[in-house]
Amino acid sequence: MKGTGRILSLPLKTRFYQYVLVILIIGLTTLVCSPLSNSQSYHTVSFILLFVVAMLAVFMGIGPVLLASTISAISWNYFFIPPFHTFHIEKTEDRLMFISFFIIALLNGVLTNRIRRQERLVRDRESQTNALFLLTEKLSKARGIEKVLEVARNDFRNHFNADSWFILQDGNNRLDLIARPHDEKDLPVIERDIVEHVFSNSEKAGRYTDLFSEAGLTYHPLTGARLNPGVIAFRIDETAYKNRIAFRDTFFTQISNALEREFLGELAVKARILDESDKLYNTLFNLISHEFRIPIATIMGASDTLLISQTTVRNREELYNEIFKASARLNHLIENLLSMSRLESGKISLRSDWCDVNDLVNKVTQNLKQELEQFNLVTVIPEDMPLVKIDFGLMEHVLYNLLLNSCQYSSGSGEIRLEASYSSGNFILVVSDSGPGFPPGALPNVFDKFFRVDGTKSGGLGLGLSIVRGLVESHSGTVNVENGLTGGAVFTIIIPSDIPDLKEFKLVE
C-alpha cells in the first residue's frame, strides 16, 4: 500500500517543481488568451483563468494554488483590462471585478484544494482501515509465534517499505536478545541496552525519537493487555516515520495482541501439561505403591510365619510357594517399569538371530506354568514352521505379557489359544482368549500407557500391552487387537522376517 491516498504519481512531486509548473501553466494560458485582449472580451478571459486555477487546485498543494490565483489576477489586470500593459484600472466596476476575480480565484483554489485533501484523507483512512482489517484476518489465521512474525514482517514491509526485526521475551518476562528472524542475512546489530530500556519502560527509543536518537534502528515496545511480548526494531526513513503515526501505532497494537495470544496460549498449554503431569504422577505413585505393597506384604507375612511359628512340611511348602509367586509378581512389575523406561529413552537395541518358535513358546509357558494351569492352553504351530529372525529375549517378554494378560482377564477353565505361522515374509503370532473382551470404545486405547478398562479387577500397572507394542514396533512389526466373534480378545502380531538359507548352517557330525 505504498503511496496510499496520492491522487497522482507525477514525477514532479516536490513543492519547488509545483511552483514552477504553476507559473508555466498560467503563462501559457495567458499567451493562448492573448487574441482576446480587447475591451470587449476580457471578461471571457477571467472565466478561462478561473477555470485553470480551479483545475490546478485539484492537482496542486495549497501554496502553488495561492500563487496561481495571484499570478492569474495580475496577468488578467496587466494584459486584458484596459488600459493594457499597466496595473492602473480606470473604471470602478473593473476594479471591483478585479478584486472579485482575485477573491473568487483564491477561494475557489483553497476550497477545491481542501476538498481534495479531505477526499485524500478519507481514502487514506479507508485504505488504512482495510489494511488493518486484512492484517487482523491474517494474524487470526496464523498459528504459532513464527507464523505471526512472518505475517507481521511482510505486512510491515508492504505498508511502510521498511524491514523489521522482533526481540521477544522467553515466556518468563525476560528478553531473549536474539532478533527474529534468525536466518535474516542483513540482521542488524541490536543495541542491547536500548532494547531492554524499551521493554522495561514500554516507551519508544532509537532513531528519530527523543531517547538514544543516535541509534541505527528505531525501537517500539509491543505491549499487550496482560503481558508485553517484546520489542520491534525497524529501519525506516525520517519522512515515513513521521507520517501515518496513528496507523503505525495501531499496526503495532494488532501485532502485540496476536503475539500475546500465542504467548498466553503456550502458557495455558504448559499449565495444562503440568497439571496433567501432576495428576499422572500422583496416580502412578499411588498405583505403584498399591501394586508393590501386595507382593511385599505377602513375602513379609509368609517369611514372618516361617520364622516365628512351628509349621508342618506341607505348610512350609505352601508358604514357600506364596513367597515365590509374590517374588515373581514383584519381578514382573519391575521388569515392566524398566522395559518402559528403556522404550521411552530409545535405548532398546535389537539382537536379532535365528530362533525356533517352539523354543520361544515352551519357555514362556513354562515361566507361566502356575498361571496357565487352570486354563485350557491350545498351542498351534505348524510342523514345517521355519526359523525366524527375532530378538529372542524381547519376544519372550512380548509373549509373556500377552499370555499373562489373557490369564488375568479370562474366566477360570476357559481356553487360551496361541497360534504361530509364517506367511508372505512375515512371522505371525496370534493370542486369543475366552474372556469378556474389550468394550468397543476402549479398543483404540488398549496399547496406551497406564490404560486400564473401567470395572476390571485390580492387578498390574497398565504397562504390559504398551510394552508389547513398543517391543513389536522395535522389530518393525505391528500389533493389533480386536474382539473375537464368540467373545474374548484376539491379539495379532506381524513381524517381517526372512527364511534362513540352509547353506548358512553346517551339520556337525
HELIX and SHEET records of a PDB file:
HELIX    1   1 ARG A   15  VAL A   32  1                                  18    
HELIX    2   2 SER A   34  LEU A   36  5                                   3    
HELIX    3   3 TYR A   42  PHE A   59  1                                  18    
HELIX    4   4 ILE A   62  PHE A   80  1                                  19    
HELIX    5   5 THR A   92  LYS A  141  1                                  50    
HELIX    6   6 ILE A  145  PHE A  160  1                                  16    
HELIX    7   7 ARG A  192  ASN A  201  1                                  10    
HELIX    8   8 GLU A  238  LYS A  242  1                                   5    
HELIX    9   9 ILE A  245  ILE A  308  1                                  64    
HELIX   10  10 VAL A  313  SER A  345  1                                  33    
HELIX   11  11 VAL A  357  ASN A  367  1                                  11    
HELIX   12  12 LYS A  369  LEU A  372  1                                   4    
HELIX   13  13 PHE A  392  TYR A  409  1                                  18    
HELIX   14  14 PRO A  440  ASN A  445  5                                   6    
HELIX   15  15 GLY A  464  SER A  474  1                                  11    
HELIX   16  16 LEU A  502  GLU A  504  5                                   3    
SHEET    1   A 4 ASP A 163  LEU A 168  0                                        
SHEET    2   A 4 GLY A 230  ARG A 235 -1                                        
SHEET    3   A 4 THR A 218  LEU A 222 -1                                        
SHEET    4   A 4 ALA A 205  GLY A 206 -1                                        
SHEET    1   B 2 ASP A 353  CYS A 355  0                                        
SHEET    2   B 2 VAL A 388  ILE A 390 -1                                        
SHEET    1   C 5 ASN A 376  VAL A 380  0                                        
SHEET    2   C 5 GLU A 415  SER A 423  1                                        
SHEET    3   C 5 ASN A 426  ASP A 433 -1                                        
SHEET    4   C 5 ALA A 489  PRO A 496 -1                                        
SHEET    5   C 5 THR A 478  ASN A 483 -1                                        
END                                                                             
